[in-house]
Amino acid sequence: VSPVLAGIITLLEAIEAHVAEVPPVEQAMRYGNTAFRRWHAWLGEYLASGALALHGVLPAALATAAGELNPYLVESFGNPWRIDYGTGHELAFMTFIFCLARLGLVAIPKSAAQAAAEAAPAAAPGTAVPALAPLPGHTSLAGDDRAAIVLRVFRRYVVVMRTLQRTYLLEPAGSHGVWGLDDYCFLPFVFGASQLSTVQGDNARRDVKPSALHDAELRARLAGDNLFMDSVQFVCSVKGPNLPEHSPMLNDISGLSTWGRITAGLIRMYYAEVLGKRPVVQLLVFGNILPWDGRRGKGEH
């Protein structure tokens, strides 16, 4: 884990620790405990006071970037007025990581598509180009932080969000109910399915079939290092062991033949149901780190 990613982890630990300082209040409403608003106000103040620098996420030379990065982090932990959380907030956290890569603080190698686009002649006006190039004046780090981003940083973020969901009984934002993967999140399923579709050298995990979702013992054993199984385990701990009854989409996924097919389908679904939905993406903010050139993409946005 790089020093920057280690700093994000300690930041997430500090954010979670403060939940104990703001206990839920007694109220008539079952969901949406209003103490969450006080916790969320503290979060904004903590970040504004220089938390990114304090935890070693931002070097002194980039201190001014906190003004653009903090809003993504504040948005990552739910909405204090609706007292809810959903895929748009999850997207805000990954946008924060994306911005760190743009600043040259996180190592994410170029994809084949990016390399081809950069090697090609100048794009015609209106042609989309890959955005994960470092900003002018910043260089890409050598190495590859992608596994640590998902398995260490994002997983720690998921743990924090589950603490907030249980403590303050956050409402799901834009939930599809039983016809969704999960009331709150999406990316753990994408990352976890990808883990299982690319396993090499580990016979125990190479032999895991999608039908294993129904094997509670195996699911529990794999949950420690696989985000998909961990997420299904969490869903069942909240809603009960009968997966077909409360999560028909997960039940349908368990009938597919390979994790590769599942991963590809989830990515298509993420584009359609998250990135393609205006209520989800309309809260993204743009600036020098994450600019928008005015072009419209496919879908509602």
Residue pairs with C-beta under 8 A, 6 or more apart in sequence:
1 9
1 148
1 152
2 106
2 107
2 141
2 143
2 145
2 148
3 56
4 56
4 57
4 100
4 105
4 106
5 106
5 145
5 148
5 149
5 152
5 153
6 56
7 52
7 55
7 56
7 57
8 55
8 57
8 153
8 156
9 152
9 153
9 156
10 55
10 56
11 51
11 52
11 55
11 57
12 153
12 156
12 157
12 159
12 160
13 156
14 46
14 51
14 55
15 43
15 46
15 77
15 160
16 159
16 160
16 163
18 39
18 42
18 43
18 46
19 39
19 163
19 164
19 167
21 42
22 35
22 38
22 39
22 42
23 35
23 167
24 33
24 35
24 36
24 167
24 168
24 169
25 33
25 34
25 35
27 33
27 34
30 169
31 83
31 169
31 170
31 171
32 82
32 83
32 84
32 168
32 169
32 170
32 171
33 83
33 167
33 168
33 169
34 83
35 168
36 78
36 80
36 83
36 164
36 168
36 170
37 80
37 81
37 83
39 164
39 168
40 74
40 77
40 78
40 80
41 80
43 73
43 74
43 77
44 70
44 74
47 66
47 70
47 73
47 74
48 70
50 63
50 66
52 58
52 66
52 69
52 70
53 59
53 60
53 63
53 66
57 100
57 105
58 65
58 66
58 69
58 105
59 105
62 103
62 105
65 99
65 103
65 289
68 99
68 285
68 287
68 288
68 289
68 290
69 96
69 99
69 100
69 289
71 285
72 92
72 93
72 95
72 96
72 99
72 285
73 92
73 93
73 96
75 88
75 89
75 92
75 283
76 89
76 90
76 92
76 93
76 96
76 157
77 85
77 89
77 160
77 161
77 164
78 84
78 85
78 89
78 161
78 164
78 170
78 173
79 85
79 89
79 173
82 171
82 173
83 168
83 170
83 171
84 170
84 171
84 172
84 173
85 161
85 164
85 165
85 170
85 171
85 172
85 173
85 184
86 172
86 173
86 174
86 175
86 184
86 185
86 280
87 173
87 174
87 184
87 185
87 186
87 187
87 273
87 274
87 280
88 173
88 174
88 274
88 279
88 280
88 281
88 283
89 173
90 161
90 184
90 185
90 186
90 187
91 274
91 275
91 280
91 281
91 284
92 283
92 284
93 154
93 157
94 154
94 187
95 284
95 290
97 106
97 149
97 153
97 154
98 132
98 290
99 289
99 290
100 106
101 107
101 108
101 132
101 134
101 140
102 132
102 133
102 134
102 135
102 138
102 289
102 290
103 134
103 135
103 138
103 289
104 134
104 135
104 138
104 139
104 140
104 141
105 141
106 141
106 145
106 149
107 140
107 141
107 142
107 143
107 144
107 145
108 132
108 140
108 144
108 145
108 146
108 149
109 140
109 144
109 146
110 118
110 130
110 132
110 140
111 130
111 132
113 130
114 130
114 132
114 133
117 123
117 129
117 130
118 130
118 133
123 129
126 295
128 295
128 297
133 140
134 140
135 288
135 289
150 191
150 227
151 225
151 227
154 187
154 188
154 191
154 227
155 227
155 230
158 185
158 188
158 227
158 230
158 231
161 184
161 185
162 234
164 170
165 184
170 184
172 183
172 184
173 184
174 277
174 279
174 280
175 183
175 184
177 183
178 246
178 247
178 248
178 249
179 248
179 249
180 249
181 189
181 231
181 247
181 249
181 250
181 266
182 188
182 189
182 231
182 235
185 231
186 266
186 269
186 270
186 273
186 274
187 270
188 227
188 228
188 230
188 231
189 227
189 228
189 231
189 266
190 263
190 266
190 267
190 270
191 227
191 228
192 226
192 227
192 228
192 229
192 230
192 231
193 228
193 259
193 262
193 263
193 266
194 259
194 263
195 226
195 227
195 228
196 205
196 208
196 226
196 228
196 259
197 258
197 259
197 260
197 262
197 263
199 205
199 206
199 208
200 206
205 222
205 226
208 218
208 222
208 259
210 253
210 254
210 255
210 256
210 257
210 258
210 259
210 262
211 254
211 255
212 218
212 219
212 222
212 229
212 254
213 219
213 229
213 232
213 243
213 250
213 251
213 253
213 254
214 243
214 254
216 236
216 241
219 229
219 232
219 233
219 236
220 233
222 229
223 229
223 230
223 232
223 233
224 230
232 243
232 247
232 250
235 243
235 246
235 247
235 250
236 243
239 246
239 247
240 246
243 250
243 251
243 254
244 251
253 262
256 262
256 265
271 299
272 299
274 280
274 281
275 281
275 297
275 299
275 301
276 297
276 298
276 299
276 300
276 301
277 299
277 300
277 301
278 300
278 301
281 301
282 301
284 290
286 292
